Amino acid sequence: MLPDLVSLMLFARVAELRSITRAAETSHIALAAASRRLSLLEHHLGVKLLERSSRGAELTPAGRVALYHVRRVLGQINEMQTELSEHAKGHRGHVRLQANQSAIAQFLADDLAGFAAKVPGVSIALEERPSGEILEGLREGATDVGVVLEGAPMDGLQAFEYATDQLVAILPRAHALKDKRVPFSTLLDHDFVGLDAGNAISRLLQDQAAVAHKPLRLRVQVRSFAALCKMVSAGMGIGILPEGAAKPMLTALRLRMVQLTDVWATRRMYVCVRNYDLLPTVAKSLVDTLTHDRRGGEVGVPRP
């Protein structure tokens, strides 16, 4: 017998609140019934999920593993309900789109607004993910369309040219470096503000610092482009960002840009799908908009 959704939701609530009593109250289930449901869930799964005590309930190691999968199941159920509700409302469709941070910060807002104008009533579920996770999501069917940076392994997928961005250095206006164009290796004599270690730009800068045989002197790391600009403005170091993401923040934060002369600072992005011909009509329309409208031509031949 498979666990029922009410028990799975109750288990997730217990994990969140660390209390069976509070989870039962917020789930509008009698305490005895909630306790019974949790015991049956443990019986069905064959493992102990919770350590119960007078202070509450804590996850066991097996419970932490179970919680990860339960959250994925509940998330997929929520996605199904959302998508089906769009059909019930008479909307024309629902598209799942995952994109990297640089694409979202620079291009996708305008492109998706144009798509929504062309296809009224469409619902777009946009998630920000690193390129590697997006490609895995495409292979596993977790998303319909992905926007990724070149260099990620696109084997087994179809990829169409989307956009090109340019990495630039961001400095305070009063910074001692006055050049308008420099190689990245010159900047390595200064302190840096970096993005978190999992970001594609962070990995690229670490690799290029190694090529230059110089350390990348990171004083602080942040998660967002906006936070990086604020740290640079405060004098914490130099930042490297896509030009389109940096420009809107230059004036307010009293920053200036320096162009990088390195070839690798120009990056290409691709729209990826598992199989264009098998996509739902509305997802095909999104791919067409992202590739045709931006480049002014037909949808490209998939990248080999």
Secondary structure, DSSP 8 states (H G I E B T S, - for coil): ----HHHHHHHHHHHHHT-HHHHHHHHT--HHHHHHHHHHHHHHHTS--EEEETTEEEE-HHHHHHHHHHHHHHHHHHHHHHHHHHHHTT-S-EEEEEE-HHHIIIIIHHHHHHHHHHSTT-EEEEEE--HHHHHHHHHHTS-SEEEEETTS--TTSEEEEEEEEEEEEEEETT-S---SEE-HHHHTTS-EEEE-TTSHHHHHHHHHHHHTT----EEEEESSHHHHHHHHHTTS-BEEEEHHHHHHHHHHHTEEEEEE--GGGEEEEEEEES-GGGS-HHHHHHHHIIIIIHHTSS------
